[in-house]
Amino acid sequence: MPVKKTTKKTTTRRKPTAKKTTAAKKTTAATTTTTQVANTASCTSCRSSTNTRTILLLIANTVLLLFLVSNYTVNKALTDMEAQRVWGMENYELIQQIYELDNFKQQQRFQIEQTLQALQGMWQEQAQPTVLPENIEVIPE
C-alpha cells in the first residue's frame, strides 16, 4: 500500500489576551452609545439652530427689501404727483430751487407767525365773556 504523505499544517499561536469582564464591556458599550447619541444630538441642535438663523435672516432681508422698494415707490409717486401739479418736471425743479432759498424760508416763516398771532388774537377775543354795564336796566316785555 502506498503511503500517504501528510503535510503538516502550520498553526499560529494566539497570544493570550486578557478577557474583559462583562461590566467592562457594558461600560464601554454604554460610553460609545452615549457619545454617539451626544454627537447626534449636538449635530441636530446645530442644524436646527443654523436653519432657524438662516430662516430669520431670510425673513429680515425680505422685510428690509420690501421696505426699501415701497419707500422708493412712494417717493417716486409723490414726486410725479407734485410735478403734474406744477405742469411738468422742469417747473417742479424750479420750485425746488425756490424752496431751498433762505429768503423764501424767511418770508414763509414771517407769514406763518403773522397768521398765528392773528388767530391767537381772535381766540382771546372769543374767550372773553361779554360784560354788560351796571347802569343799564333790563325791562322785561
trRosetta pair geometry for C-beta under 8 A, 3 or more apart (Angstrom, degrees):
i j d omega theta_ij theta_ji phi_ij phi_ji
14 17 7.9 -60 159 -14 105 93
20 24 4.6 -121 -171 84 97 124
20 25 5.2 115 123 -56 125 88
20 28 7.8 -31 -172 1 151 139
21 24 4.8 95 55 6 78 101
21 25 7.1 -142 96 -5 41 87
22 25 5.4 -51 -147 36 37 114
22 26 6.3 39 154 -21 68 103
23 26 5.8 -53 -148 36 31 110
23 27 6.4 32 153 -20 64 106
24 27 5.7 -53 -147 36 32 112
24 28 6.3 31 155 -17 65 106
25 28 5.9 -57 -148 38 30 109
25 29 6.2 27 155 -17 65 110
26 29 5.7 -57 -144 41 30 110
26 30 6.0 30 157 -20 66 109
27 30 5.8 -54 -142 37 27 110
27 31 6.2 28 157 -19 63 107
28 31 5.8 -54 -146 36 29 111
28 32 6.3 28 156 -18 63 107
29 32 5.8 -54 -147 37 30 111
29 33 6.2 27 155 -17 64 109
30 33 5.8 -56 -145 39 30 110
30 34 6.1 30 156 -19 65 109
31 34 5.7 -55 -143 38 28 110
31 35 6.2 28 157 -19 64 107
32 35 5.8 -56 -147 37 27 110
32 36 6.3 26 155 -17 63 108
33 36 5.8 -56 -147 38 30 110
33 37 6.2 28 155 -17 65 107
34 37 5.8 -55 -145 38 30 109
34 38 6.1 30 155 -19 65 108
35 38 5.7 -55 -144 38 29 111
35 39 6.2 29 156 -18 64 107
36 39 5.8 -54 -145 38 30 110
36 40 6.2 28 156 -17 64 108
37 40 5.7 -56 -146 40 30 110
37 41 6.1 29 155 -20 65 108
38 41 5.7 -54 -142 38 29 110
38 42 6.1 25 159 -17 65 107
39 42 6.0 -55 -143 38 27 107
39 43 6.3 26 157 -17 62 108
40 43 5.8 -57 -147 39 29 110
40 44 6.2 29 154 -20 65 107
41 44 5.6 -54 -146 36 31 111
41 45 6.3 25 157 -14 66 106
42 45 5.8 -53 -143 40 32 107
42 46 6.1 36 153 -22 64 106
43 46 5.5 -52 -145 37 31 113
43 47 6.2 32 155 -20 65 105
44 47 5.7 -53 -147 35 30 110
44 48 6.3 23 157 -13 65 107
45 48 5.8 -53 -140 41 32 106
45 49 5.9 35 156 -21 65 109
46 49 5.7 -57 -144 39 27 111
46 50 6.1 26 156 -18 64 109
47 50 5.7 -56 -145 39 28 110
47 51 6.1 29 155 -19 64 107
48 51 5.5 -51 -143 38 32 112
48 52 6.2 36 155 -22 64 105
49 52 5.7 -52 -147 35 29 112
49 53 6.4 28 154 -16 63 106
50 53 5.8 -53 -146 38 31 110
50 54 6.2 32 154 -20 64 107
51 54 5.6 -55 -146 36 30 112
51 55 6.3 29 156 -18 65 106
52 55 5.8 -55 -147 37 29 109
52 56 6.3 28 155 -17 64 108
53 56 5.8 -57 -146 39 30 110
53 57 6.2 29 156 -18 65 107
54 57 5.8 -56 -147 37 29 110
54 58 6.4 30 154 -19 64 106
55 58 5.7 -54 -149 36 31 112
55 59 6.4 31 154 -18 65 105
56 59 5.7 -54 -147 37 32 110
56 60 6.3 31 155 -18 66 107
57 60 5.7 -53 -143 38 32 111
57 61 6.2 31 157 -18 65 107
58 61 5.9 -55 -145 38 29 110
58 62 6.3 31 155 -21 63 108
59 62 5.7 -56 -148 35 30 112
59 63 6.4 29 155 -18 65 105
60 63 5.9 -54 -148 36 30 109
60 64 6.3 29 155 -17 64 108
61 64 5.7 -55 -146 39 31 112
61 65 6.1 32 155 -20 65 107
62 65 5.7 -54 -146 37 29 111
62 66 6.3 29 155 -17 64 106
63 66 5.8 -56 -148 38 30 110
63 67 6.3 32 153 -21 64 106
64 67 5.6 -54 -148 35 31 113
64 68 6.4 27 156 -16 65 106
65 68 5.9 -56 -147 37 30 108
65 69 6.2 27 157 -16 66 109
66 69 5.9 -56 -143 40 29 109
66 70 6.1 25 160 -15 66 109
67 70 6.0 -59 -144 40 25 105
67 71 6.1 27 157 -21 63 109
68 71 5.7 -54 -144 36 28 113
68 72 6.4 29 156 -18 63 106
69 72 5.8 -55 -149 37 30 110
69 73 6.2 30 153 -20 65 109
70 73 5.5 -54 -144 38 33 113
70 74 6.2 34 157 -20 67 105
71 74 6.0 -53 -145 36 28 109
71 75 6.4 26 157 -15 63 108
72 75 5.9 -59 -148 39 28 109
72 76 6.2 28 155 -19 65 109
73 76 5.8 -56 -147 37 28 111
73 77 6.3 28 155 -19 64 107
74 77 5.7 -55 -146 36 30 110
74 78 6.3 28 156 -17 65 106
75 78 5.8 -55 -146 38 30 110
75 79 6.3 30 156 -18 64 107
76 79 5.8 -56 -147 37 29 111
76 80 6.3 28 155 -18 64 108
77 80 5.8 -55 -147 38 30 111
77 81 6.2 32 154 -21 64 107
78 81 5.6 -54 -145 35 31 112
78 82 6.4 27 157 -14 65 106
79 82 6.0 -57 -147 39 29 107
79 83 6.2 32 153 -21 64 108
79 92 7.5 98 -173 169 76 150
80 83 5.6 -55 -146 36 30 114
80 84 6.5 31 155 -19 64 104
81 84 5.8 -54 -152 35 30 110
81 85 6.5 35 149 -25 63 105
82 85 5.4 -50 -149 30 36 118
82 86 6.7 10 161 1 67 105
82 92 5.8 107 118 -128 93 119
83 86 6.6 -70 -149 48 29 91
83 88 6.4 -47 176 150 88 16
83 89 4.8 0 -149 -87 132 60
83 91 7.6 131 -151 66 63 85
83 92 4.1 -53 -105 -42 73 151
84 87 7.6 36 -171 -80 33 26
86 91 4.2 -154 135 117 107 120
86 92 5.3 146 60 -73 129 67
86 95 5.8 -106 -120 -21 168 145
87 91 5.5 48 71 19 78 155
88 91 4.9 93 67 12 85 101
88 92 6.9 -143 104 -7 46 91
89 92 5.2 -53 -146 36 37 118
89 93 6.4 40 155 -21 68 101
90 93 5.9 -54 -153 33 30 110
90 94 6.7 30 149 -17 63 105
91 94 5.5 -53 -150 36 36 113
91 95 6.3 36 152 -19 67 104
92 95 5.8 -54 -148 36 31 111
92 96 6.5 36 151 -23 63 103
93 96 5.5 -48 -150 31 34 116
93 97 6.8 37 150 -20 62 100
94 97 5.7 -52 -156 32 35 113
94 98 6.7 36 147 -19 65 102
95 98 5.4 -49 -150 33 39 114
95 99 6.4 42 151 -22 67 102
96 99 5.7 -50 -148 33 33 113
96 100 6.7 30 154 -19 62 107
97 100 5.9 -61 -153 35 31 110
97 101 7.3 45 149 -37 62 95
98 101 5.9 -43 -161 8 39 116
98 104 5.6 119 166 -79 74 161
99 104 6.4 -120 -120 110 24 146
99 105 8.0 72 -177 -67 51 83
100 104 7.9 57 58 49 26 130
101 104 4.3 86 73 5 100 107
101 105 7.0 -168 95 -8 54 84
102 105 5.6 -56 -150 36 36 112
102 106 6.3 35 154 -19 69 105
103 106 5.8 -55 -147 37 31 110
103 107 6.3 32 154 -20 65 108
104 107 5.7 -55 -147 37 30 112
104 108 6.3 30 155 -18 65 107
105 108 5.9 -56 -149 37 29 110
105 109 6.3 31 153 -21 64 107
106 109 5.7 -55 -147 36 31 113
106 110 6.3 33 154 -21 65 105
107 110 5.8 -53 -149 34 29 112
107 111 6.5 26 155 -15 63 107
108 111 5.8 -57 -148 38 31 109
108 112 6.3 31 154 -19 66 107
109 112 5.8 -57 -148 37 30 111
109 113 6.3 29 155 -19 65 106
110 113 5.9 -55 -148 36 29 110
110 114 6.5 29 154 -19 64 106
111 114 5.7 -52 -147 35 32 112
111 115 6.4 32 155 -18 64 107
112 115 5.8 -55 -149 38 31 111
112 116 6.3 34 152 -21 64 107
113 116 5.6 -54 -147 36 31 114
113 117 6.4 31 155 -19 65 104
114 117 5.9 -55 -148 36 30 109
114 118 6.4 29 154 -18 64 107
115 118 5.8 -55 -148 37 31 111
115 119 6.3 28 155 -16 65 108
116 119 5.9 -57 -148 38 29 109
116 120 6.3 29 155 -19 65 107
117 120 5.7 -54 -145 37 31 111
117 121 6.4 35 154 -21 63 105
118 121 5.7 -53 -151 33 31 114
118 122 6.6 31 151 -18 64 104
119 122 5.6 -52 -150 34 35 112
119 123 6.4 36 152 -20 66 104
120 123 5.6 -52 -148 35 34 113
120 124 6.4 35 153 -21 65 104
121 124 5.8 -53 -148 34 31 110
121 125 6.6 31 154 -18 64 105
122 125 5.8 -54 -150 35 33 111
122 126 6.4 26 155 -14 65 108
123 126 5.9 -60 -148 40 31 107
123 127 6.1 32 154 -24 66 111
124 127 5.6 -56 -144 34 30 113
124 128 6.8 33 157 -25 63 101
125 128 6.3 -53 -154 25 31 108
132 136 5.8 -98 169 53 107 131
133 136 5.2 97 73 -12 89 106
